[in-house]
C-alpha cells in the first residue's frame, strides 16, 4: 500500500482547516498512514458471504 507523503498530509490538514505545527503535521501524517494500513488489512477479509447493510448497528424503534 502506498503511503501518504508530507505534502499529502498538509493538503488533508488544509482541507480540514486544521492549523497544525510542523511537529503536529508529522504526527498527523503518521496517523493517516496508520489508518490507511488498517483499511488495507480490512480489505483482505473475505466478505463475499456477508449481506450488504446500510447500517452497522441495530436500530430500535420505540412504539408508544
SULLINBEL-V466261 format. One line per field, one symbol per residue. psi: psi as a letter, one per 30 degrees, with the letter a starting at -180 (. if undefined). A space follows every 50 residues. Layout:
psi = ???
This chain:
psi = kklkleeeeeeeeeeghkjkleeeeeeeeeeeeeeeeeeeeeffkjgegk kkkfkfkkkkkjk.
